[in-house]
Amino acid sequence: MASGTRLHFPEADASAAAVDKFGRSLQILVNKADPDKSLLLLKPTRTIPHAGGKRISPGTADEAALKSWVRYLALHDFGTEQPASEEHVAGVRTPAMRRLTQLQYNNTIRDLLGDESNLANQFPPEDFVNGFRNQFSSQSVSPLLAEAYSSAAEKLAINAFRGGDTKHQVPCKPASATDSGCAVKFIRQFGMRAFRRPLLDTETERYRKLFLANASSGKSFTAGAQLVVEAMLQSPNFLLRTENGSDAARRTWELASRLSYFLWNSMPDEKLFRAAQTGGLNSQADVEAQARRMLADARARGMVDDFVEQWLRFDRLLNAVKDRRSFPMYTPELAVAMTEETRRLVSELVWNKRSFMDFYSADYAFLNAGLASLYGVPAPPKDFDRVTLPATTERAGILGQAVFLALTSKPEDTSPTARGLFVREQFLCQDVPQPPPGVSTNLPALTKEKPQTNRDRLGVHLSSETCASCHSLIDPIGFGLEKFDAIGQRREKLTITFRPGHGEKMAEPVKVQVDLNTQGEVAGLKNAKFSNPRELGKILADSTQCQECVAKQLFRYAMGRRESIADRPVLRQIYKDFSDSHFQFQELIVALVKWTEFPPGSGANDSGAD
């Protein structure tokens, strides 16, 4: 372990994949604009002082090898790729079970039973992993969740047949309560939709016996059907989705489910089921046609909303608390309006086929009266109408929106570190290590005698070798956004309020104003100095790393995992299609579907493939 940078070196017997992963993880220490000034080179040679001493002597072969590697890392973007494992190679899916998310559960129940009670909202909360709530590595079923599934299944089955078969779930008219023929038709039809594949004969027989047992005791056909529904809704075949199991006969059905749960967060519709059954998903052209059809459906808008909500961590804002004395205009309603502004911008870019990179640089916003007041611009005639942002506001795109500025701030003040970290991780797809255990994150206290800006106080990070390696990458980004306070309101100076403490003679709060230095920089990007959100938005919009990161974030959301080394050919092709379309987000979605299902070189990329 390197003490100054907290790098965990691979063991002597580590696999090639582990060594490769470690080597690529060092990219965070590389200055892409000027590789010879990279921390990865300066620290081991002790060109800059650090506690670890000199590890490599200048002028040696070791230094030449290190320089070569630094320059290699400077020329490539590996983001947060994971190494390829023996089980995951290009063009082959690792078998995995993905559990329905709460949103997917609610949507599936809606489309399967016509029930919009949204019972999954009462399930245990889902964890964010890799920036999203749908990553399969975190989708275990706890005893508490299993109990919630059981309770929900019982309620949903009762509602499905309340007052008889009013929702027309039964495809035939039963001759009696125990009509076995009609029961089998119902089991096969409902089961195919619930399990998203045809039932096996053994499964059909099992549910037929369950049906007859309950129909006989309840003296009602719907009593038997109700128990079948309750049982199926608790089955792993309903709650889980298989990713590329070994059964070739099921693969097109699995593909149909992957399409629907990515594009709609719900079960396949009849057209998709029919395509799976008749060989209509056997080529890249087939899959692309289905994807474009599904994007025209309103349910695709819900998917984009869900992706944006998770990617940008709206939950952090909606659960945030701001100091009411410092920010009296901040309310839960204003926080909701902030998220709605972002949704409207994304909707404009995605569904009107504009460049998605305008997400970072758009000089307009969708505001209501509260946000207009916060931004200091005239309110639009109707809530969330489009408003042009004057250059004097220095706002543009997501970086100038209150949703970003507020969720990356503390209750009473901004956090340049949190803002820089968000840009690195969410918009550039770069991992920044957590602080080492035991390191104090407290900043020097503010005093009336020596009021300081956040830039001044955060200087302690750069004076500590333990902290500087990471904070030099993130804090300067946040410094360039300091003209905007903890709720996203513009300010010319920092106002520090000193309130009376216990036992103090000071009767009234004392306010002190301090000049702000808002010069910021994104280390590693060319020409990346800026002093406001509008300038930073332009830098990101033009950055290949940021453009690729949009594709990577959608990949993670769609696939339920992080990208691996084996995914590079797929990601390169996805990015190429995205770039060639002038960054239309719908084309990114189509490219992701096409190339993840039929990777480059798989031999199944034409309409005649089988």
C-alpha positions as CSV (number, residue, x, y, z in Angstrom):
1,M,0.0,0.0,0.0
2,A,1.4,3.4,-1.0
3,S,1.0,5.7,2.1
4,G,0.7,9.0,0.3
5,T,-1.8,7.9,-2.4
6,R,-3.5,5.0,-0.6
7,L,-2.9,2.8,-3.7
8,H,-3.3,-0.9,-2.9
9,F,-0.7,-2.7,-5.1
10,P,-1.5,-6.2,-6.3
11,E,-0.1,-9.2,-4.5
12,A,3.0,-10.9,-6.0
13,D,0.8,-13.8,-7.3
14,A,-2.0,-11.6,-8.6
15,S,-3.6,-12.5,-11.9
16,A,-2.9,-10.7,-15.1
17,A,-6.4,-9.2,-15.0
18,A,-5.9,-7.9,-11.5
19,V,-2.6,-6.2,-12.5
20,D,-4.2,-4.8,-15.6
21,K,-7.0,-3.4,-13.5
22,F,-4.6,-1.8,-11.1
23,G,-2.5,-0.2,-13.9
24,R,-5.6,1.4,-15.4
25,S,-6.8,2.6,-12.1
26,L,-3.7,4.9,-11.9
27,Q,-5.2,7.1,-14.6
28,I,-6.8,9.3,-11.9
29,L,-3.2,10.4,-11.1
30,V,-2.4,11.4,-14.7
31,N,-2.4,14.9,-16.1
32,K,-3.7,14.3,-19.6
33,A,-2.9,17.9,-20.7
34,D,0.7,17.6,-19.5
35,P,1.7,14.0,-18.7
36,D,5.1,14.9,-17.4
37,K,3.5,16.8,-14.6
38,S,1.4,13.9,-13.5
39,L,1.4,12.9,-9.8
40,L,1.9,9.4,-10.9
41,L,5.4,10.4,-12.2
42,L,6.3,13.2,-9.8
43,K,5.7,11.4,-6.5
44,P,7.6,8.1,-7.1
45,T,10.6,10.1,-8.3
46,R,10.2,12.6,-5.4
47,T,10.1,15.5,-7.8
48,I,7.6,16.9,-5.4
49,P,8.1,16.2,-1.7
50,H,6.0,13.4,0.0
51,A,6.2,11.2,3.0
52,G,6.9,8.0,1.0
53,G,10.3,9.0,-0.1
54,K,12.0,8.4,-3.5
55,R,10.9,5.1,-5.0
56,I,12.3,5.5,-8.5
57,S,15.5,7.3,-9.4
58,P,15.5,9.8,-12.3
59,G,17.3,8.7,-15.4
60,T,16.9,5.0,-14.7
61,A,15.1,2.3,-16.8
62,D,12.4,2.2,-14.2
63,E,11.7,5.9,-14.7
64,A,11.6,5.4,-18.5
65,A,9.1,2.6,-18.1
66,L,6.9,4.7,-15.7
67,K,7.0,7.6,-18.2
68,S,5.9,5.3,-21.0
69,W,2.9,4.1,-18.9
70,V,1.9,7.6,-17.8
71,R,1.9,8.7,-21.4
72,Y,-0.1,5.7,-22.4
73,L,-2.7,6.4,-19.7
74,A,-2.8,10.1,-20.9
75,L,-3.8,9.0,-24.4
76,H,-6.6,6.7,-23.4
77,D,-9.8,6.9,-21.3
78,F,-10.5,3.8,-19.3
79,G,-13.0,5.5,-17.0
80,T,-14.0,3.0,-14.3
81,E,-13.7,-0.1,-16.4
82,Q,-13.5,-3.4,-14.6
83,P,-11.2,-6.1,-15.8
84,A,-12.5,-8.9,-18.0
85,S,-13.0,-12.2,-16.1
86,E,-12.9,-15.7,-17.4
87,E,-16.7,-15.7,-17.3
88,H,-17.2,-12.5,-19.2
89,V,-15.8,-12.2,-22.6
90,A,-16.8,-10.0,-25.6
91,G,-20.1,-11.0,-27.1
92,V,-21.0,-13.4,-24.3
93,R,-23.3,-12.6,-21.4
94,T,-22.5,-13.8,-18.0
95,P,-25.6,-15.7,-16.6
96,A,-27.2,-13.5,-14.0
97,M,-30.5,-13.0,-12.2
98,R,-31.8,-9.5,-12.1
99,R,-34.6,-8.7,-9.7
100,L,-37.4,-6.4,-10.7
101,T,-36.8,-3.0,-9.2
102,Q,-39.6,-1.3,-7.4
103,L,-40.5,0.8,-10.4
104,Q,-40.4,-2.3,-12.6
105,Y,-42.6,-4.3,-10.2
106,N,-45.2,-1.5,-10.1
107,N,-45.2,-1.1,-13.9
108,T,-45.4,-4.9,-14.5
109,I,-48.3,-5.3,-12.2
110,R,-50.0,-2.4,-14.0
111,D,-49.5,-4.0,-17.4
112,L,-50.2,-7.5,-16.2
113,L,-53.2,-7.0,-13.9
114,G,-54.4,-3.4,-14.7
115,D,-53.6,-2.6,-11.0
116,E,-52.0,0.8,-10.3
117,S,-51.9,0.5,-6.5
118,N,-48.0,0.8,-6.6
119,L,-47.5,-1.6,-3.7
120,A,-43.8,-1.7,-4.3
121,N,-43.5,1.8,-3.0
122,Q,-43.9,0.2,0.5
123,F,-41.1,-2.3,-0.1
124,P,-37.7,-1.8,1.7
125,P,-35.7,1.0,0.1
126,E,-33.2,0.1,-2.7
127,D,-29.5,0.9,-2.4
128,F,-27.5,2.9,-4.9
129,V,-24.6,0.9,-6.4
130,N,-22.5,2.1,-9.2
131,G,-24.7,5.2,-9.2
132,F,-28.0,3.3,-9.8
133,R,-30.6,1.3,-7.9
134,N,-30.9,-1.5,-10.5
135,Q,-27.4,-3.1,-10.3
136,F,-27.7,-6.9,-10.0
137,S,-24.8,-7.2,-7.5
138,S,-27.0,-5.5,-4.9
139,Q,-30.3,-7.3,-5.7
140,S,-30.5,-10.0,-3.1
141,V,-33.9,-10.8,-1.6
142,S,-33.9,-10.1,2.2
143,P,-36.4,-11.8,4.5
144,L,-38.1,-8.5,4.9
145,L,-38.5,-8.1,1.1
146,A,-39.7,-11.7,0.7
147,E,-42.4,-11.0,3.3
148,A,-43.3,-7.8,1.4
149,Y,-43.6,-9.9,-1.8
150,S,-45.9,-12.3,-0.1
151,S,-48.2,-9.7,1.3
152,A,-48.3,-7.8,-2.0
153,A,-49.1,-11.0,-4.0
154,E,-52.1,-11.8,-1.7
155,K,-53.5,-8.2,-2.0
156,L,-53.0,-8.1,-5.8
157,A,-54.6,-11.5,-6.3
158,I,-57.7,-10.6,-4.3
159,N,-58.0,-7.3,-6.2
160,A,-57.6,-9.1,-9.6
161,F,-60.8,-11.1,-9.0
162,R,-62.8,-8.9,-6.7
163,G,-66.3,-9.2,-7.9
164,G,-65.4,-12.0,-10.3
165,D,-63.4,-11.9,-13.5
166,T,-64.2,-8.2,-14.2
167,K,-60.7,-7.6,-15.7
168,H,-61.1,-10.5,-18.1
169,Q,-58.0,-12.4,-17.1
170,V,-59.7,-15.8,-17.9
171,P,-59.6,-16.5,-21.7
172,C,-62.5,-19.0,-21.7
173,K,-65.9,-19.5,-20.1
174,P,-65.6,-22.3,-17.5
175,A,-68.3,-25.0,-17.5
176,S,-67.8,-25.5,-13.8
177,A,-65.7,-24.4,-10.8
178,T,-63.3,-27.2,-11.6
179,D,-63.2,-27.0,-15.4
180,S,-59.7,-28.3,-15.9
181,G,-59.5,-27.4,-19.6
182,C,-60.3,-23.8,-19.1
183,A,-58.0,-23.7,-16.1
184,V,-55.1,-24.9,-18.2
185,K,-55.8,-22.2,-20.8
186,F,-55.8,-19.6,-18.1
187,I,-52.6,-20.9,-16.5
188,R,-50.7,-21.0,-19.8
189,Q,-51.9,-17.6,-20.9
190,F,-51.5,-15.8,-17.6
191,G,-48.3,-17.7,-16.8
192,M,-46.7,-16.8,-20.2
193,R,-47.3,-13.1,-19.5
194,A,-46.3,-13.3,-15.8
195,F,-43.1,-15.3,-16.4
196,R,-42.4,-13.6,-19.8
197,R,-42.0,-17.0,-21.5
198,P,-44.1,-20.1,-22.2
199,L,-44.6,-22.4,-19.2
200,L,-43.0,-25.8,-19.1
201,D,-45.5,-28.8,-19.0
202,T,-44.4,-29.6,-15.4
203,E,-45.1,-26.0,-14.4
204,T,-48.5,-26.0,-16.0
205,E,-49.4,-29.3,-14.2
206,R,-48.2,-27.9,-10.8
207,Y,-50.4,-24.8,-11.1
208,R,-53.3,-26.9,-12.4
209,K,-53.3,-29.0,-9.2
210,L,-53.0,-25.8,-7.1
211,F,-56.0,-24.3,-9.0
212,L,-58.2,-27.4,-8.6
213,A,-57.5,-27.7,-4.9
214,N,-58.6,-24.1,-4.2
215,A,-61.4,-24.1,-6.8
216,S,-62.9,-27.2,-5.1
217,S,-62.7,-25.8,-1.6
218,G,-63.9,-22.4,-2.7
219,K,-66.6,-23.7,-5.0
220,S,-65.6,-21.0,-7.5
221,F,-63.4,-20.9,-10.7
222,T,-62.1,-17.5,-9.7
223,A,-61.1,-18.8,-6.3
224,G,-58.7,-21.2,-8.0
225,A,-57.5,-18.5,-10.4
226,Q,-56.9,-16.2,-7.5
227,L,-54.6,-18.7,-5.8
228,V,-52.7,-19.3,-9.1
229,V,-52.1,-15.6,-9.5
230,E,-51.0,-15.2,-5.9
231,A,-48.5,-18.1,-6.3
232,M,-47.1,-16.9,-9.6
233,L,-46.5,-13.4,-8.2
234,Q,-44.3,-14.9,-5.6
235,S,-42.4,-17.1,-8.0
236,P,-38.7,-16.3,-8.9
237,N,-39.9,-16.7,-12.5
238,F,-41.9,-13.5,-12.0
239,L,-39.7,-11.6,-9.6
240,L,-36.4,-12.3,-11.3
241,R,-35.1,-12.0,-14.9
242,T,-32.6,-14.5,-16.3
243,E,-29.8,-12.9,-18.3
244,N,-28.7,-15.4,-21.0
245,G,-29.3,-18.8,-19.3
246,S,-28.1,-22.0,-20.9
247,D,-31.5,-22.9,-22.5
248,A,-31.3,-21.7,-26.1
249,A,-35.1,-22.0,-26.5
250,R,-35.6,-19.2,-23.9
251,R,-33.0,-16.8,-25.3
252,T,-35.4,-14.8,-27.5
253,W,-37.8,-14.5,-24.6
254,E,-35.1,-13.3,-22.4
255,L,-34.1,-10.8,-25.1
256,A,-37.7,-9.5,-25.3
257,S,-37.6,-9.0,-21.5
258,R,-34.2,-7.2,-21.7
259,L,-35.7,-4.8,-24.3
260,S,-38.8,-4.1,-22.4
261,Y,-37.3,-3.7,-19.0
262,F,-34.7,-1.4,-20.4
263,L,-36.9,0.7,-22.6
264,W,-40.1,0.6,-20.6
265,N,-39.2,-0.7,-17.1
266,S,-42.0,-3.1,-17.6
267,M,-43.0,-6.4,-19.2
268,P,-43.1,-7.0,-23.0
269,D,-46.2,-6.1,-24.9
270,E,-48.1,-8.5,-27.2
271,K,-46.0,-7.4,-30.3
272,L,-42.7,-8.1,-28.4
273,F,-44.0,-11.5,-27.2
274,R,-45.1,-12.3,-30.8
275,A,-41.6,-11.4,-32.1
276,A,-40.0,-13.6,-29.5
277,Q,-42.3,-16.5,-30.4
278,T,-41.9,-16.2,-34.2
279,G,-38.2,-15.5,-34.6
280,G,-38.6,-11.7,-34.9
281,L,-35.6,-11.0,-32.7
282,N,-33.0,-13.0,-34.5
283,S,-31.0,-10.1,-36.1
284,Q,-29.7,-6.7,-35.2
285,A,-32.1,-5.2,-37.7
286,D,-35.0,-7.0,-35.9
287,V,-33.9,-5.6,-32.5
288,E,-33.4,-2.1,-33.9
289,A,-36.9,-2.1,-35.4
290,Q,-38.4,-3.1,-32.1
291,A,-36.3,-0.5,-30.2
292,R,-37.5,2.3,-32.4
293,R,-41.1,1.1,-32.1
294,M,-40.8,1.0,-28.4
295,L,-39.2,4.5,-28.2
296,A,-42.4,5.9,-29.8
297,D,-44.4,4.6,-26.8
298,A,-45.0,6.9,-23.9
299,R,-43.5,4.3,-21.5
300,A,-40.0,5.1,-22.9
301,R,-40.3,8.6,-21.6
302,G,-40.7,7.1,-18.1
303,M,-37.5,5.2,-18.6
304,V,-35.6,8.3,-19.5
305,D,-37.0,10.1,-16.5
306,D,-36.0,7.2,-14.2
307,F,-32.4,7.2,-15.7
308,V,-32.0,10.9,-15.2
309,E,-33.4,10.8,-11.7
310,Q,-31.0,8.2,-10.6
311,W,-27.9,9.4,-12.6
312,L,-28.3,12.9,-11.1
313,R,-29.3,11.6,-7.6
314,F,-32.5,13.6,-7.3
315,D,-33.0,11.7,-4.0
316,R,-30.2,13.7,-2.4
317,L,-31.9,17.0,-3.2
318,L,-35.4,15.9,-2.3
319,N,-34.2,14.6,1.1
320,A,-31.8,17.6,1.7
321,V,-32.3,20.1,4.6
322,K,-31.2,23.7,4.1
323,D,-30.7,26.2,6.9
324,R,-33.9,28.3,6.9
325,R,-32.3,31.3,8.4
326,S,-29.8,31.5,5.6
327,F,-32.1,30.4,2.8
328,P,-35.7,31.3,3.7
329,M,-37.0,30.9,0.1
330,Y,-35.9,27.2,0.0
331,T,-38.9,24.9,0.4
332,P,-39.8,21.3,-0.5
333,E,-41.9,22.7,-3.4
334,L,-38.9,24.6,-4.7
335,A,-36.8,21.5,-4.6
336,V,-39.4,19.6,-6.6
337,A,-39.4,22.4,-9.1
338,M,-35.6,22.1,-9.4
339,T,-35.9,18.5,-10.5
340,E,-38.8,19.3,-12.9
341,E,-36.6,22.0,-14.6
342,T,-34.0,19.3,-15.3
343,R,-36.6,16.8,-16.5
344,R,-38.0,19.4,-18.9
345,L,-34.5,20.1,-20.4
346,V,-33.8,16.4,-20.8
347,S,-37.2,15.9,-22.4
348,E,-36.6,18.8,-24.9
349,L,-33.2,17.3,-25.9
350,V,-34.2,13.7,-26.1
351,W,-37.7,13.8,-27.7
352,N,-37.0,16.7,-30.0
353,K,-33.8,15.0,-31.2
354,R,-31.4,17.7,-30.3
355,S,-27.8,17.2,-29.3
356,F,-27.7,15.8,-25.8
357,M,-24.5,17.6,-25.1
358,D,-26.6,20.8,-24.9
359,F,-27.5,19.3,-21.5
360,Y,-24.3,20.9,-20.3
361,S,-24.3,24.1,-22.4
362,A,-27.9,25.1,-23.1
363,D,-28.5,28.8,-22.6
364,Y,-32.2,28.4,-21.8
365,A,-34.1,26.8,-19.0
366,F,-37.7,25.7,-18.1
367,L,-38.7,27.7,-15.1
368,N,-41.7,28.4,-12.8
369,A,-42.1,31.6,-10.8
370,G,-40.1,30.3,-7.9
371,L,-37.1,29.3,-10.0
372,A,-37.3,32.5,-12.0
373,S,-37.1,34.5,-8.8
374,L,-34.1,32.3,-7.6
375,Y,-32.3,32.9,-10.9
376,G,-33.2,36.6,-11.1
377,V,-35.0,36.4,-14.5
378,P,-38.6,37.3,-15.4
379,A,-41.1,34.6,-14.8
380,P,-42.6,32.9,-17.9
381,P,-46.3,33.2,-18.7
382,K,-46.9,29.6,-17.8
383,D,-45.0,27.3,-15.3
384,F,-42.0,25.6,-16.9
385,D,-42.2,27.5,-20.1
386,R,-38.8,27.9,-21.9
387,V,-36.8,31.0,-20.7
388,T,-33.7,32.3,-22.3
389,L,-30.9,32.8,-19.8
390,P,-29.1,36.1,-20.3
391,A,-25.3,35.8,-20.4
392,T,-25.1,37.9,-17.2
393,T,-26.6,35.0,-15.3
394,E,-23.5,33.0,-16.1
395,R,-25.8,29.9,-16.1
396,A,-26.0,27.2,-18.7
397,G,-27.2,23.6,-18.8
398,I,-27.1,21.3,-15.8
399,L,-24.1,23.1,-14.2
400,G,-26.1,26.2,-13.9
401,Q,-29.3,24.6,-12.6
402,A,-30.2,24.8,-9.0
403,V,-30.7,21.0,-8.8
404,F,-27.0,20.4,-9.3
405,L,-25.8,23.4,-7.2
406,A,-28.1,22.6,-4.3
407,L,-27.7,18.8,-4.1
408,T,-23.9,19.2,-4.0
409,S,-24.0,21.7,-1.1
410,K,-24.2,21.6,2.6
411,P,-27.2,22.8,4.7
412,E,-25.6,26.2,5.3
413,D,-22.9,26.6,2.6
414,T,-21.5,25.3,-0.7
415,S,-19.1,22.4,-1.0
416,P,-16.5,22.9,-3.7
417,T,-15.3,19.4,-2.9
418,A,-18.8,17.8,-3.4
419,R,-19.3,19.7,-6.6
420,G,-16.0,18.7,-8.1
421,L,-16.5,15.1,-7.0
422,F,-19.9,15.1,-8.7
423,V,-18.5,16.4,-12.0
424,R,-15.7,13.8,-11.9
425,E,-17.8,10.8,-11.1
426,Q,-21.2,11.6,-12.8
427,F,-20.1,13.6,-15.8
428,L,-16.6,12.2,-16.5
429,C,-17.0,8.7,-15.2
430,Q,-13.9,8.9,-13.1
431,D,-13.5,7.2,-9.7
432,V,-12.1,9.3,-6.9
433,P,-11.0,7.2,-3.9
434,Q,-12.6,7.7,-0.5
435,P,-10.6,9.5,2.2
436,P,-8.4,7.1,4.2
437,P,-9.6,6.0,7.6
438,G,-8.8,8.5,10.4
439,V,-8.3,11.5,8.2
440,S,-10.0,14.6,9.6
441,T,-12.4,16.2,7.1
442,N,-13.0,19.2,9.3
443,L,-12.0,22.6,7.9
444,P,-10.5,25.5,9.9
445,A,-13.2,27.3,11.9
446,L,-14.4,30.6,10.7
447,T,-13.8,33.6,13.0
448,K,-14.9,37.2,12.8
449,E,-11.3,38.2,13.1
450,K,-10.3,36.1,10.1
451,P,-13.2,35.4,7.7
452,Q,-12.2,33.1,4.9
453,T,-13.7,31.8,1.7
454,N,-14.1,28.1,1.1
455,R,-11.0,28.2,-1.3
456,D,-8.9,29.6,1.6
457,R,-10.2,27.0,4.1
458,L,-9.8,24.1,1.7
459,G,-6.2,25.0,1.2
460,V,-5.5,22.6,4.1
461,H,-6.2,19.8,1.6
462,L,-3.5,20.9,-0.7
463,S,-1.0,21.3,2.1
464,S,-1.5,17.7,3.2
465,E,0.2,15.1,1.0
466,T,-2.4,12.5,2.1
467,C,-5.2,14.7,0.7
468,A,-3.6,16.6,-2.1
469,S,-3.5,13.8,-4.7
470,C,-7.3,13.6,-4.8
471,H,-8.4,17.1,-3.8
472,S,-6.2,18.7,-6.4
473,L,-8.5,17.0,-8.9
474,I,-11.8,17.9,-7.4
475,D,-11.6,21.1,-5.4
476,P,-10.5,23.4,-8.3
477,I,-13.7,22.4,-10.2
478,G,-15.8,23.4,-7.3
479,F,-13.9,26.7,-6.9
480,G,-15.1,27.8,-10.3
481,L,-18.8,27.4,-9.2
482,E,-18.5,29.5,-6.0
483,K,-20.5,32.4,-7.4
484,F,-23.6,30.2,-6.7
485,D,-24.7,29.5,-3.1
486,A,-26.1,26.4,-1.4
487,I,-29.5,26.7,-3.2
488,G,-28.1,27.8,-6.5
489,Q,-28.7,31.6,-6.1
490,R,-26.0,33.8,-7.7
491,R,-23.9,36.0,-5.4
492,E,-21.1,38.4,-6.1
493,K,-19.5,38.0,-2.7
494,L,-19.5,35.4,0.1
495,T,-21.6,36.6,3.0
496,I,-20.6,34.9,6.3
497,T,-23.0,35.3,9.2
498,F,-21.7,35.0,12.8
499,R,-24.6,34.3,15.1
500,P,-24.5,34.8,18.9
501,G,-23.2,31.7,20.7
502,H,-24.0,30.5,24.2
503,G,-22.7,33.0,26.7
504,E,-21.6,35.6,24.1
505,K,-22.4,39.2,24.6
506,M,-23.1,39.8,20.8
507,A,-26.8,40.6,20.6
508,E,-27.4,40.5,16.8
509,P,-25.8,38.3,14.1
510,V,-22.8,39.9,12.4
511,K,-22.5,39.6,8.6
512,V,-19.1,39.8,6.9
513,Q,-18.7,39.9,3.1
514,V,-15.6,38.4,1.5
515,D,-14.4,38.7,-2.1
516,L,-14.6,35.4,-4.1
517,N,-12.0,34.0,-6.4
518,T,-13.9,31.8,-8.8
519,Q,-11.1,30.7,-11.1
520,G,-11.5,27.0,-11.6
521,E,-10.0,24.2,-13.7
522,V,-10.7,20.6,-14.7
523,A,-7.3,19.0,-14.5
524,G,-6.7,16.5,-17.3
525,L,-8.9,18.3,-19.9
526,K,-7.4,20.7,-22.4
527,N,-8.2,24.4,-22.2
528,A,-10.2,23.6,-19.1
529,K,-10.0,26.8,-17.0
530,F,-13.3,28.5,-16.2
531,S,-14.9,30.8,-13.7
532,N,-18.7,30.0,-13.9
533,P,-21.1,27.2,-14.8
534,R,-21.6,28.5,-18.4
535,E,-17.9,28.2,-19.2
536,L,-17.6,24.8,-17.5
537,G,-20.7,23.6,-19.4
538,K,-19.0,24.4,-22.7
539,I,-15.8,22.6,-21.7
540,L,-17.8,19.5,-20.8
541,A,-20.0,19.6,-23.8
542,D,-16.9,19.6,-26.1
543,S,-15.1,17.0,-24.1
544,T,-14.8,13.5,-25.5
545,Q,-14.5,12.1,-22.0
546,C,-17.9,13.7,-21.0
547,Q,-19.5,12.5,-24.2
548,E,-18.3,8.9,-23.6
549,C,-19.4,9.1,-20.0
550,V,-23.0,9.7,-21.1
551,A,-22.8,6.5,-23.0
552,K,-21.2,4.7,-20.1
553,Q,-23.8,5.9,-17.6
554,L,-26.6,4.6,-19.8
555,F,-24.8,1.3,-20.3
556,R,-24.6,0.9,-16.5
557,Y,-28.3,1.6,-16.2
558,A,-29.3,-0.7,-19.0
559,M,-27.0,-3.6,-18.1
560,G,-27.2,-3.5,-14.4
561,R,-23.5,-3.4,-13.9
562,R,-20.3,-1.5,-14.7
563,E,-18.5,-1.8,-17.9
564,S,-15.6,-4.3,-18.1
565,I,-12.6,-4.4,-20.3
566,A,-14.4,-7.0,-22.5
567,D,-17.0,-4.3,-23.2
568,R,-14.6,-1.9,-24.9
569,P,-15.5,-2.9,-28.5
570,V,-19.2,-2.5,-27.7
571,L,-18.7,0.8,-26.0
572,R,-16.6,2.2,-28.8
573,Q,-19.2,1.3,-31.3
574,I,-22.0,2.7,-29.2
575,Y,-20.1,6.0,-28.8
576,K,-19.3,6.1,-32.5
577,D,-23.0,5.8,-33.3
578,F,-23.9,8.4,-30.7
579,S,-21.3,10.8,-32.1
580,D,-22.3,10.2,-35.7
581,S,-25.8,11.1,-34.8
582,H,-24.6,14.5,-33.4
583,F,-25.3,13.1,-30.0
584,Q,-29.0,12.3,-30.3
585,F,-30.0,10.4,-27.1
586,Q,-32.5,8.3,-28.9
587,E,-29.8,7.1,-31.2
588,L,-27.6,6.3,-28.2
589,I,-30.4,4.1,-26.8
590,V,-30.8,2.3,-30.2
591,A,-27.0,1.8,-30.5
592,L,-26.8,0.4,-27.0
593,V,-29.6,-2.1,-27.7
594,K,-28.1,-3.1,-31.1
595,W,-24.5,-3.6,-30.0
596,T,-25.0,-5.2,-26.6
597,E,-27.3,-7.8,-28.2
598,F,-25.2,-8.3,-31.3
599,P,-21.6,-7.1,-30.5
600,P,-19.2,-6.2,-33.2
601,G,-17.8,-9.2,-34.9
602,S,-20.5,-11.5,-33.6
603,G,-21.7,-12.3,-37.1
604,A,-25.3,-11.4,-36.4
605,N,-25.4,-7.8,-37.4
606,D,-27.3,-8.0,-40.6
607,S,-31.0,-8.7,-41.4
608,G,-30.3,-12.2,-42.5
609,A,-28.5,-13.3,-39.4
610,D,-29.8,-16.2,-37.3
